[in-house]
């Protein structure tokens, strides 16, 4: 049964969903979040957390690798497969290096092993929320002008002002970070960019997570590009380093209409 520890107030406190746990680390985190003016909802187990996350909107979801009902990786996989990209922090009371890698592969925004300072955890959560808010704001604030900055590579068009990418005129339906990553690569065709450079440009210098999150986003970009038979992915892997954008045709600015 859901426990609404602190309902969303008129001041629009950030909303957080997590499992009600007997583990001291989770009890302390829930208490700290309330002190920090977060609106905290706790689900009884992983299954209820998954249902609640699909039915209601939250600013942040915090999951453990080991939860009753449904484990953390299954929750994360189910949400991402349903195209639910609520920022998610894995706060693991038990973990391994493989768990961490799998979590990032599935789209986790950060992975932390308990116990950690509550202040550090809140700082990480706020940093994730700042990045998400910043991406959303940049999309909403894109100026509408007669002349747009558009890169064209064969059938691929990347419209920076509209924050939109298309193949043969069909939108690729990229999520904000996927678009930002594709744009960062496309702006420097032929140049190999390290994972660290891409993380700094897309996620920001205060990103706490693993640089391998870039790999997961590149896979999503490639899948969407390659869904169009005439558009093979121009993103090439530089093993042990990062990625390079290799266009079929040189970029040119769009003409003013």
C-alpha positions in Angstrom: 0.0 0.0 0.0 1.3 3.4 -0.9 2.4 5.8 1.8 2.3 9.5 1.0 4.9 10.8 3.4 4.7 14.3 2.3 2.1 15.3 -0.4 3.0 17.7 -3.2 2.5 21.2 -1.9 1.5 24.4 -3.6 5.1 25.3 -3.7 5.7 22.5 -6.1 8.3 20.6 -4.2 10.2 18.0 -6.3 8.4 14.7 -6.1 10.3 11.5 -5.4 9.1 7.9 -5.5 11.0 5.1 -3.7 10.3 1.8 -1.9 9.5 1.8 1.8 12.4 -0.3 3.1 13.6 -1.6 6.5 17.1 -0.9 5.4 18.5 2.0 7.5 20.0 3.7 4.4 16.6 4.1 2.8 14.9 5.2 6.0 17.5 7.9 6.5 17.3 9.0 2.9 13.5 9.3 3.1 13.8 11.4 6.3 16.5 13.6 4.7 14.4 14.2 1.6 11.5 15.3 3.7 13.8 17.7 5.6 15.0 19.0 2.2 11.4 19.8 1.2 10.9 17.0 -1.3 7.5 15.4 -1.7 8.2 11.7 -1.0 5.9 8.8 -1.9 6.9 5.3 -0.8 5.6 2.1 -2.4 5.3 -1.1 -0.5 7.5 -3.1 -2.9 9.0 -3.1 -6.4 5.7 -4.2 -8.1 3.8 -1.3 -6.5 6.6 1.1 -7.3 6.4 0.1 -11.0 2.6 0.5 -11.1 2.8 3.9 -9.4 5.6 5.1 -11.7 3.5 4.2 -14.7 0.3 5.8 -13.5 1.7 9.1 -12.0 4.4 11.5 -12.8 7.4 12.0 -10.5 10.5 14.2 -10.8 12.7 11.4 -9.5 12.6 7.6 -8.9 15.0 5.9 -6.5 15.3 2.2 -6.7 17.4 -0.6 -5.0 18.9 -3.5 -6.9 17.2 -5.9 -4.4 13.5 -5.1 -3.7 10.6 -7.3 -2.8 8.1 -8.0 -5.6 10.1 -6.8 -8.5 13.9 -6.2 -8.5 15.4 -2.9 -9.4 16.8 -3.9 -12.8 13.4 -5.3 -13.9 11.7 -2.1 -12.8 14.2 0.0 -14.7 14.0 -2.2 -17.8 10.2 -2.1 -17.8 10.0 1.6 -17.4 12.5 2.3 -20.2 10.8 -0.2 -22.5 7.5 1.7 -21.9 9.4 4.9 -22.9 9.1 6.3 -19.4 12.3 8.3 -18.8 11.7 9.7 -15.4 15.2 10.4 -13.9 16.2 7.4 -11.9 18.9 7.0 -9.2 19.9 3.5 -8.2 20.8 3.5 -4.5 22.1 0.0 -4.1 22.2 -1.7 -0.7 23.8 -4.7 -2.4 25.6 -4.5 -5.7 28.4 -5.6 -8.0 30.3 -4.0 -10.9 28.0 -5.9 -13.3 24.9 -4.5 -11.6 26.3 -1.0 -12.1 27.0 -1.6 -15.7 23.6 -3.1 -16.4 21.9 -0.2 -14.6 23.6 2.4 -16.8 22.9 0.3 -19.9 19.2 0.3 -19.0 19.2 4.1 -18.7 19.9 4.9 -15.0 21.0 8.4 -14.4 23.2 7.6 -11.4 24.3 4.6 -9.4 25.3 4.9 -5.7 26.2 2.1 -3.3 25.0 2.4 0.3 25.8 3.7 2.8 26.5 7.2 1.6 26.1 10.6 3.2 22.5 11.8 3.0 23.8 15.2 2.0 25.8 13.7 -0.9 22.7 11.8 -2.1 20.5 14.9 -2.0 23.3 16.8 -3.9 23.3 14.1 -6.6 19.5 14.1 -6.9 19.5 17.9 -7.2 22.2 17.7 -9.9 20.2 15.2 -11.9 17.1 17.4 -11.6 19.1 20.5 -12.7 20.3 18.7 -15.8 16.8 17.5 -16.7 15.3 20.9 -16.1 18.1 22.5 -18.2 17.5 20.2 -21.1 13.7 20.8 -21.0 14.2 24.6 -20.8 16.5 24.6 -23.8 13.8 22.8 -25.8 11.0 25.1 -24.7 13.1 28.3 -25.2 14.2 27.5 -28.8 13.7 30.6 -30.8 11.5 30.7 -33.9 13.2 32.5 -36.7 13.0 32.7 -40.4 16.5 31.3 -40.8 17.2 28.1 -38.8 20.5 26.5 -38.1 20.2 23.1 -39.8 22.9 20.6 -40.6 22.2 18.4 -43.6 23.9 15.0 -44.2 22.3 13.2 -47.1 18.8 12.3 -45.9 19.5 13.3 -42.3 18.6 16.9 -41.2 19.4 18.2 -37.7 17.6 21.4 -36.9 19.3 23.0 -33.9 16.8 25.8 -33.3 13.8 23.4 -33.4 15.7 20.7 -31.5 14.5 18.2 -34.1 16.2 15.6 -36.3 14.6 14.1 -39.4 15.3 11.5 -42.0 13.7 12.1 -45.4 11.4 14.6 -43.6 10.3 12.1 -40.9 11.0 13.0 -37.3 13.4 10.6 -35.5 11.5 11.2 -32.2 14.8 11.7 -30.2 14.6 12.3 -26.5 16.3 15.6 -25.4 19.6 14.0 -24.4 19.7 11.9 -27.5 19.2 15.0 -29.7 21.9 16.9 -27.7 24.3 14.0 -28.1 23.7 13.7 -31.9 24.1 17.4 -32.3 27.4 17.5 -30.4 28.8 14.8 -32.7 27.3 16.3 -35.9 28.8 19.7 -35.2 32.3 18.3 -35.5 32.1 15.7 -38.4 35.2 13.6 -38.7 36.4 14.5 -35.2 36.7 11.8 -32.6 35.2 12.9 -29.3 35.9 11.1 -26.0 33.1 9.9 -23.8 34.2 12.4 -21.1 33.9 15.3 -23.6 30.5 14.1 -24.7 29.3 13.8 -21.0 30.6 17.3 -20.3 28.7 18.8 -23.3 25.5 16.9 -22.9 25.1 16.0 -19.2 27.1 18.9 -17.8 30.3 19.1 -15.7 28.5 18.2 -12.5 27.4 14.8 -13.8 28.2 12.1 -11.2 27.3 9.0 -13.2 29.3 6.6 -15.3 30.6 7.8 -18.7 29.3 4.6 -20.2 25.8 6.1 -20.2 26.9 7.7 -23.5 27.0 4.2 -25.0 23.4 3.5 -24.1 22.3 6.8 -25.7 24.3 6.1 -28.9 22.6 2.7 -29.2 19.2 4.4 -29.0 20.2 7.0 -31.6 21.5 4.3 -34.0 18.4 2.2 -33.6 16.2 5.2 -34.6 18.4 6.1 -37.5 18.7 2.6 -38.8 14.9 2.2 -38.6 15.0 4.1 -41.9 16.6 1.8 -44.6 18.1 4.8 -46.5 19.8 6.2 -43.4 22.7 4.1 -42.0 24.0 5.5 -38.7 26.8 8.0 -39.2 28.0 7.5 -35.6 31.1 5.4 -35.5 32.6 3.8 -32.4 36.3 4.6 -31.5 37.0 1.7 -29.3 38.4 2.6 -25.9 37.8 6.3 -26.5 34.5 7.5 -27.7 32.7 8.3 -31.0 33.1 10.1 -34.3 30.4 11.4 -36.7 31.2 10.3 -40.3 28.6 12.0 -42.6 27.7 10.7 -46.0 27.8 14.4 -47.2 29.3 17.5 -45.8 27.1 19.7 -43.6 25.7 23.0 -44.9 23.5 25.6 -43.3 19.9 25.7 -44.3 18.8 28.4 -46.6 16.6 31.2 -45.2 13.0 30.8 -46.2 
